[in-house]
């Protein structure tokens, strides 16, 4: 005697996670921006006065930028 197996198809729908993915993505991008700012400010701090003159920035203006917090 052959038995037929019955297959029950069910759809599982995930709750809407669009909001959390958006917030997560924004957070990741923001952290990346902070890291990039820190990297650029460290590079600016290493420049000699002649190089700062070449890009049109005084040592005083460079110091103001270098001393900013990473989130600003």
Secondary structure by P-SEA (a helix, b strand, c coil): cbbbbbbbbbbbbcccaaaaaaaaaaaaaaaaaaaaaaaaaaaaaaccaaaaaaacccaaaaaaaaaccccc
